[in-house]
Amino acid sequence: MATTKNPFGKTRDIEDPYATYTGPAGFVWKVLKTRQRPDLERKNANAIWFVAAQSDFTFGGYDMGDTYARDVRPYTLVSCTDEWREHYG
């Protein structure tokens, strides 16, 4: 039985993220990788995304690391790949 690959499982460069979200207080999240396929993520309240995050507290730079997808998804999607839009809207 073949396993479906995660279309967002390869880490992308900060200048070419899968998606960019913005929120209050200057927050920007650039999604560089997801740990699970989107269909499995929907069933996992603790799904993890690897992101580059910027805010008023990072002094113009980005902090990179894992975050819960649920903490980013509610904010405004400002840009993304076509494939990201297909899976996450």
N, C-alpha and C positions, 0 to 999 in steps of 0.2 A: 504494500500500500504506500503510495507516494504522499509525502507530507508537503503541504503548501508552504512556500517560503514567506517570511516576513518581508513585505515590500519596503519597509523602513528600517531594516535590520543592519544596514551598512552605515557606519558613521560618516556623516557629511561634514564638510568644512564650514566654519562659522559664517563665511561669506556666501554659502550656498545651502542654507538649511531647507529641510522639508517644509517647514512652516514657521511663521513668525506671528506671535500673539502680543498684544499690548494690554496694559492694565493701568490702574491708578498709580500715583507717585512715581511716574517715569518708568514703571516696570516694562521690560521687554523680555520675552522668552523666545529663543530661536531653538526649534526642535531639531536636533542633530541625529537622533536615533531613537527608536522605540524598542523595548525589550520583548514585546509580543506582537503577533499578528493582530490586526484590528478586530477580527471576529472573536479572538480569545480575550482581547482587552475588554470588550464589552461585558464579559462575564466576570471580570476581575476588578473589584473596587480598589485594589492596590496596584494597578498597572503603573509601570515606571517608564518615564521618558528621560533620555539624556539630553540636557539642554545647556545652552549658554544664556545666562540670565544677567540682565542689566537693570539697574535702578539708580535712584538718586544716591544710594549708599555705596555704589561701586565706582564712583568718581570717573565715569566715562568708559570704564572697562567692563569686562564680562567675567562672571564667575561661572565655571563649568562644573556640572555634576548632575546627579540623578534627582528627579522630583516626581511626585505623584502626578499622573496625567490629570486626575480630578481637580488638582489645584491650578491647572493652566487652562483647561478646556472652557471654563465659564467666561473667559475674557475674550477680547475682540481679535478675531483672525484677520490679519492685515495683508498677508501674502502667503502663498503656498504653491506647491507643485500641483499639477492637474490630478495626479494620483492621490495626493493627500486630500484634495477637495472631494474626490470620489468616495473616500472612506470616512472622512470626518466633517464634510460640509464646510 
